[in-house]
């Protein structure tokens, strides 16, 4: 484990990858048997309106780095989890909140023109990734009852099963994963 990463002590740390989300297909990378990502639903199953920005289950969707893009990311996440994958409303609600926090951090703290959103599924898990060109690491800060900001990563830490940051040659991917019950 890398030492001295502000606010990320004890958190999963960035690991070398050979490609985007490579550890999702790497045998035994997380101590479980390898499993292939779930096949995306046919294009006809993508809810109306998502075709305007793209389907983040098929590849990274680029969004402008503006506060309004958080709404788009929330709508994409909710549509995929509820309509395309038929997951529980509570899981979707938590994931929508967490994607909003990651997008808010990318918009507020990176100075980038755009960011990328991907939503992946494999047996037993969903993973949401927000990629931006900044290599600045997010910091999990202590939260006090009267704080009016700085709670985003605290929520990600509490509501996700695991989260982390993968450093890339040009930027980073901040991600969270949530366990799902496959039907």
C-alpha positions, 0 to 999 in steps of 0.5 A: 500500500502506498503511504502518505496519500492525503485522506486515503490512508486505509483506502484501496489505492491506485493499482497499475492497470493494462487498460480501463477497468482491467481488474474487472476481467483479471482472474482473482484480482479481488479474491473472487473467481473471475467473471466477465462483465455482464452483456449490455442490454440491446440498444432498444432497451436503452431508455429514451433520451440516453441516445443523445449523450451515449450509453455509459455501459458501452463506453465512456460518455464525455460530459462538459465540466459544468454543474448542470452535467451532474443532472445528466449523470444522475439521470443516466445512472438512474435510467441504467440501474432501474430500467436497463438492469432492473436493480432496486430503487434503494441501490439506484438512489444511493448510486445516483447520490454517489455519482453526483458527488464524484461529478461534483468533485470533478467539476469543482476541483479539476479545472477540466473542460470535460469528464468521463462517466462509465457504469460497469456491471459484473456478477454481484457488483456495479461500478461507477467511474468518473474520469478527469484529466487532473492527477490531484487526489481527492481527500476524505476529510473528517466531517463535523455536524455543522459542516456545509461542504466537504461531505462528498467522499464521506458519503461515498465512503459510507454508502459504497462497498468500496471506492478508490482512485486509479491514477492514469498517465493523464489524469485519474479515475475515481470510482465506487462499487456497490454489491448487487443481488443478481436475479 
